[in-house]
Amino acid sequence: MLRDAGLVTLRKDGTKRFYRADREALGPLADYLQAMWGARLDALASLAEAAERNENTP
């Protein structure tokens, strides 16, 4: 639904799907969401990246 509305973009990598918010399409809502969720999403991204690195380490 968000992709159909043009609010997110999709990048496929094999069987994985990565969605990214389109800040320009979100307009003023982007700043509000960043202020509300920015730090928590950054922490979540760091944890996810660390977990992925650990999965790929022999």
C-alpha positions, 0 to 999 in steps of 0.5 A: 500500500505504501509503495503503491502510494509512492511513499516508499521504494523497494529494493530486492536482494535475492529473497529479501525485500528492503523498503525505504521511505521516500522523504520527498514524497512524505513531505512535512510528515518526514520531519515529524516521523524522523523526530519521533522515531529517528533514534529508535530506528537507527538503533534497530538498524544497527542491531539488524546489521550486526545480526546480519554480519554475525550470520555471515561470519563463519 
